[in-house]
Amino acid sequence: SIFLAFVRYLAQIRGVTIASLLQSGGMTESSLQVPAPPKANMTYKIQLMSSDTPYQPNDPRFSKLDGVLSMEKTTVDNDDVYRYLLGNFDHYEDANDRLDKIKLMGYKDAFVVTYQNGKRMDN
């Protein structure tokens, strides 16, 4: 945004960090971030894992999670594969923020998946 560019310029001119400049005005760097509007018919989910074994949503491996858990069944090389997904986010940034927390919970291979009009984009 123009305001952010101005803040960066002013911080450079004054020889201070952006954080200290904002703090002197009672603001923080996070207050500068304006989420982008949702893209048309785009949603985001976090894929926790995939498995050739179907698990129920109440399986102990999912007990620490809060939010909507879903499973997608697909076929890879004539074998069934079950994908376990969490959430339904309108903004990629929100999904990515949640992903950081999910990885700390032990889902180290989790990642964000994009859907358009309800269809997975990376199949």
C-alpha atoms as an extended CHARMM CRD file, in Angstrom:
* protein
*
       123  EXT
         1         1  SER       CA              0.0000000000        0.0000000000        0.0000000000  PROA      1               0.0000000000
         2         2  ILE       CA              1.0320000000        3.6160000000       -0.3800000000  PROA      2               0.0000000000
         3         3  PHE       CA              0.9140000000        4.1190000000        3.3730000000  PROA      3               0.0000000000
         4         4  LEU       CA              3.3190000000        1.2230000000        3.9750000000  PROA      4               0.0000000000
         5         5  ALA       CA              5.7040000000        2.5780000000        1.3390000000  PROA      5               0.0000000000
         6         6  PHE       CA              5.5930000000        5.9580000000        3.0560000000  PROA      6               0.0000000000
         7         7  VAL       CA              6.2880000000        4.3910000000        6.4660000000  PROA      7               0.0000000000
         8         8  ARG       CA              9.2970000000        2.5250000000        5.0460000000  PROA      8               0.0000000000
         9         9  TYR       CA             10.5810000000        5.7270000000        3.4470000000  PROA      9               0.0000000000
        10        10  LEU       CA             10.1290000000        7.7670000000        6.6350000000  PROA      10              0.0000000000
        11        11  ALA       CA             11.8630000000        5.1070000000        8.7370000000  PROA      11              0.0000000000
        12        12  GLN       CA             14.7910000000        5.1030000000        6.3220000000  PROA      12              0.0000000000
        13        13  ILE       CA             15.0680000000        8.9060000000        6.3440000000  PROA      13              0.0000000000
        14        14  ARG       CA             14.9700000000        9.0340000000       10.1460000000  PROA      14              0.0000000000
        15        15  GLY       CA             17.3780000000        6.1100000000       10.4730000000  PROA      15              0.0000000000
        16        16  VAL       CA             15.0230000000        4.0690000000       12.6570000000  PROA      16              0.0000000000
        17        17  THR       CA             13.3120000000        0.7320000000       12.2940000000  PROA      17              0.0000000000
        18        18  ILE       CA              9.7710000000        0.5280000000       10.9860000000  PROA      18              0.0000000000
        19        19  ALA       CA              8.7000000000       -1.0240000000       14.2910000000  PROA      19              0.0000000000
        20        20  SER       CA             10.0800000000        1.8440000000       16.3770000000  PROA      20              0.0000000000
        21        21  LEU       CA              8.5680000000        4.4480000000       14.0430000000  PROA      21              0.0000000000
        22        22  LEU       CA              5.1570000000        2.7910000000       14.2740000000  PROA      22              0.0000000000
        23        23  GLN       CA              5.4470000000        2.3420000000       18.0290000000  PROA      23              0.0000000000
        24        24  SER       CA              6.0710000000        6.0640000000       18.4590000000  PROA      24              0.0000000000
        25        25  GLY       CA              2.7290000000        6.6020000000       16.7330000000  PROA      25              0.0000000000
        26        26  GLY       CA              0.9220000000        3.9620000000       18.7930000000  PROA      26              0.0000000000
        27        27  MET       CA              0.8220000000        1.4050000000       15.9740000000  PROA      27              0.0000000000
        28        28  THR       CA              2.3750000000       -1.9810000000       15.2390000000  PROA      28              0.0000000000
        29        29  GLU       CA              3.5270000000       -3.6010000000       12.0120000000  PROA      29              0.0000000000
        30        30  SER       CA              0.5690000000       -5.9870000000       12.1310000000  PROA      30              0.0000000000
        31        31  SER       CA             -1.8120000000       -3.0130000000       12.0690000000  PROA      31              0.0000000000
        32        32  LEU       CA             -0.4440000000       -2.1720000000        8.6050000000  PROA      32              0.0000000000
        33        33  GLN       CA             -1.3880000000       -5.5190000000        7.1280000000  PROA      33              0.0000000000
        34        34  VAL       CA             -4.7360000000       -5.4270000000        5.4130000000  PROA      34              0.0000000000
        35        35  PRO       CA             -5.9670000000       -8.8360000000        4.2840000000  PROA      35              0.0000000000
        36        36  ALA       CA             -6.5330000000       -9.1690000000        0.5830000000  PROA      36              0.0000000000
        37        37  PRO       CA            -10.1340000000       -9.6530000000       -0.4580000000  PROA      37              0.0000000000
        38        38  PRO       CA            -11.0470000000      -13.2800000000       -1.0320000000  PROA      38              0.0000000000
        39        39  LYS       CA            -10.4840000000      -14.4670000000       -4.5730000000  PROA      39              0.0000000000
        40        40  ALA       CA            -13.6270000000      -15.4170000000       -6.4170000000  PROA      40              0.0000000000
        41        41  ASN       CA            -14.8600000000      -18.7890000000       -5.2320000000  PROA      41              0.0000000000
        42        42  MET       CA            -11.4540000000      -19.6890000000       -3.7410000000  PROA      42              0.0000000000
        43        43  THR       CA            -11.1270000000      -21.4220000000       -0.3810000000  PROA      43              0.0000000000
        44        44  TYR       CA             -8.2060000000      -23.0110000000        1.4010000000  PROA      44              0.0000000000
        45        45  LYS       CA             -7.8410000000      -26.0910000000        3.5980000000  PROA      45              0.0000000000
        46        46  ILE       CA             -4.9180000000      -27.6220000000        5.4470000000  PROA      46              0.0000000000
        47        47  GLN       CA             -4.0350000000      -31.1530000000        4.4070000000  PROA      47              0.0000000000
        48        48  LEU       CA             -2.8240000000      -32.8380000000        7.5700000000  PROA      48              0.0000000000
        49        49  MET       CA             -1.8690000000      -36.1810000000        6.0990000000  PROA      49              0.0000000000
        50        50  SER       CA             -2.7710000000      -38.8320000000        3.5780000000  PROA      50              0.0000000000
        51        51  SER       CA             -3.0460000000      -42.5480000000        4.1620000000  PROA      51              0.0000000000
        52        52  ASP       CA             -4.1390000000      -45.7530000000        2.5320000000  PROA      52              0.0000000000
        53        53  THR       CA             -6.1160000000      -46.4200000000        5.7320000000  PROA      53              0.0000000000
        54        54  PRO       CA             -9.4540000000      -44.6980000000        6.3710000000  PROA      54              0.0000000000
        55        55  TYR       CA             -9.6420000000      -43.0840000000        9.8340000000  PROA      55              0.0000000000
        56        56  GLN       CA            -12.7070000000      -41.7210000000       11.5860000000  PROA      56              0.0000000000
        57        57  PRO       CA            -12.8000000000      -38.0170000000       12.6000000000  PROA      57              0.0000000000
        58        58  ASN       CA            -12.8140000000      -39.1070000000       16.2740000000  PROA      58              0.0000000000
        59        59  ASP       CA             -9.5780000000      -41.0930000000       15.8330000000  PROA      59              0.0000000000
        60        60  PRO       CA             -7.0480000000      -40.2300000000       18.5970000000  PROA      60              0.0000000000
        61        61  ARG       CA             -4.5610000000      -38.8480000000       16.0490000000  PROA      61              0.0000000000
        62        62  PHE       CA             -7.0090000000      -35.9560000000       15.4650000000  PROA      62              0.0000000000
        63        63  SER       CA             -8.0480000000      -35.3840000000       19.0930000000  PROA      63              0.0000000000
        64        64  LYS       CA             -5.9990000000      -32.1950000000       19.6330000000  PROA      64              0.0000000000
        65        65  LEU       CA             -7.4460000000      -30.4450000000       16.5880000000  PROA      65              0.0000000000
        66        66  ASP       CA            -10.2870000000      -27.9830000000       16.6750000000  PROA      66              0.0000000000
        67        67  GLY       CA            -12.1840000000      -27.0420000000       13.5700000000  PROA      67              0.0000000000
        68        68  VAL       CA            -13.8780000000      -28.8770000000       10.7400000000  PROA      68              0.0000000000
        69        69  LEU       CA            -12.0730000000      -32.0910000000        9.8100000000  PROA      69              0.0000000000
        70        70  SER       CA            -12.8790000000      -33.6840000000        6.4690000000  PROA      70              0.0000000000
        71        71  MET       CA            -11.6680000000      -36.6610000000        4.4800000000  PROA      71              0.0000000000
        72        72  GLU       CA            -11.3120000000      -36.9500000000        0.7090000000  PROA      72              0.0000000000
        73        73  LYS       CA            -10.9520000000      -40.3000000000       -0.9910000000  PROA      73              0.0000000000
        74        74  THR       CA             -9.0010000000      -40.4330000000       -4.2420000000  PROA      74              0.0000000000
        75        75  THR       CA             -7.3320000000      -43.1350000000       -6.3110000000  PROA      75              0.0000000000
        76        76  VAL       CA             -3.6240000000      -43.1890000000       -7.0940000000  PROA      76              0.0000000000
        77        77  ASP       CA             -2.2320000000      -46.0250000000       -9.2380000000  PROA      77              0.0000000000
        78        78  ASN       CA             -5.4220000000      -48.0610000000       -8.6430000000  PROA      78              0.0000000000
        79        79  ASP       CA             -5.0610000000      -47.7100000000       -4.8480000000  PROA      79              0.0000000000
        80        80  ASP       CA             -7.3750000000      -45.7590000000       -2.5560000000  PROA      80              0.0000000000
        81        81  VAL       CA             -5.7590000000      -42.8190000000       -0.7830000000  PROA      81              0.0000000000
        82        82  TYR       CA             -7.4770000000      -40.8780000000        1.9920000000  PROA      82              0.0000000000
        83        83  ARG       CA             -6.6100000000      -37.2110000000        2.4830000000  PROA      83              0.0000000000
        84        84  TYR       CA             -7.3650000000      -35.6160000000        5.8560000000  PROA      84              0.0000000000
        85        85  LEU       CA             -8.0820000000      -31.8900000000        5.7530000000  PROA      85              0.0000000000
        86        86  LEU       CA             -8.7680000000      -29.2330000000        8.3520000000  PROA      86              0.0000000000
        87        87  GLY       CA            -10.7040000000      -25.9980000000        8.0370000000  PROA      87              0.0000000000
        88        88  ASN       CA            -12.2430000000      -24.0030000000        5.2510000000  PROA      88              0.0000000000
        89        89  PHE       CA            -10.5350000000      -20.6050000000        5.0040000000  PROA      89              0.0000000000
        90        90  ASP       CA            -11.4820000000      -17.6800000000        2.7560000000  PROA      90              0.0000000000
        91        91  HSD       CA             -7.9700000000      -16.1770000000        2.8690000000  PROA      91              0.0000000000
        92        92  TYR       CA             -4.7170000000      -17.9950000000        2.1540000000  PROA      92              0.0000000000
        93        93  GLU       CA             -3.0100000000      -15.9690000000        4.8910000000  PROA      93              0.0000000000
        94        94  ASP       CA             -5.4510000000      -17.2940000000        7.5100000000  PROA      94              0.0000000000
        95        95  ALA       CA             -4.8570000000      -20.8830000000        6.4080000000  PROA      95              0.0000000000
        96        96  ASN       CA             -1.1100000000      -20.3410000000        6.4160000000  PROA      96              0.0000000000
        97        97  ASP       CA             -1.1870000000      -18.8330000000        9.9350000000  PROA      97              0.0000000000
        98        98  ARG       CA             -3.1240000000      -21.8660000000       11.1540000000  PROA      98              0.0000000000
        99        99  LEU       CA             -0.6840000000      -24.1530000000        9.3120000000  PROA      99              0.0000000000
       100       100  ASP       CA              2.1740000000      -22.8570000000       11.4700000000  PROA      100             0.0000000000
       101       101  LYS       CA              0.2640000000      -23.9280000000       14.6020000000  PROA      101             0.0000000000
       102       102  ILE       CA             -0.6850000000      -27.2840000000       13.0880000000  PROA      102             0.0000000000
       103       103  LYS       CA              2.9560000000      -28.0780000000       12.3120000000  PROA      103             0.0000000000
       104       104  LEU       CA              3.8780000000      -27.3290000000       15.9340000000  PROA      104             0.0000000000
       105       105  MET       CA              1.2940000000      -29.9480000000       16.9370000000  PROA      105             0.0000000000
       106       106  GLY       CA              3.2730000000      -32.6270000000       15.0860000000  PROA      106             0.0000000000
       107       107  TYR       CA              1.7760000000      -32.5490000000       11.5830000000  PROA      107             0.0000000000
       108       108  LYS       CA              5.1620000000      -31.6980000000       10.0610000000  PROA      108             0.0000000000
       109       109  ASP       CA              4.1150000000      -32.5920000000        6.4970000000  PROA      109             0.0000000000
       110       110  ALA       CA              0.8970000000      -30.5370000000        6.5370000000  PROA      110             0.0000000000
       111       111  PHE       CA              0.3310000000      -27.9630000000        3.7930000000  PROA      111             0.0000000000
       112       112  VAL       CA             -2.3020000000      -25.5760000000        2.4250000000  PROA      112             0.0000000000
       113       113  VAL       CA             -4.5040000000      -26.7540000000       -0.4390000000  PROA      113             0.0000000000
       114       114  THR       CA             -6.4350000000      -24.4080000000       -2.7380000000  PROA      114             0.0000000000
       115       115  TYR       CA            -10.0090000000      -25.0710000000       -3.8610000000  PROA      115             0.0000000000
       116       116  GLN       CA            -11.9100000000      -23.1880000000       -6.5350000000  PROA      116             0.0000000000
       117       117  ASN       CA            -15.6690000000      -23.6480000000       -6.7360000000  PROA      117             0.0000000000
       118       118  GLY       CA            -15.2520000000      -26.5720000000       -4.3160000000  PROA      118             0.0000000000
       119       119  LYS       CA            -12.7420000000      -28.3790000000       -6.5650000000  PROA      119             0.0000000000
       120       120  ARG       CA             -9.2060000000      -29.1170000000       -5.4360000000  PROA      120             0.0000000000
       121       121  MET       CA             -6.7730000000      -27.2480000000       -7.6760000000  PROA      121             0.0000000000
       122       122  ASP       CA             -3.6690000000      -29.4800000000       -7.4010000000  PROA      122             0.0000000000
       123       123  ASN       CA             -5.1390000000      -32.9430000000       -7.8180000000  PROA      123             0.0000000000
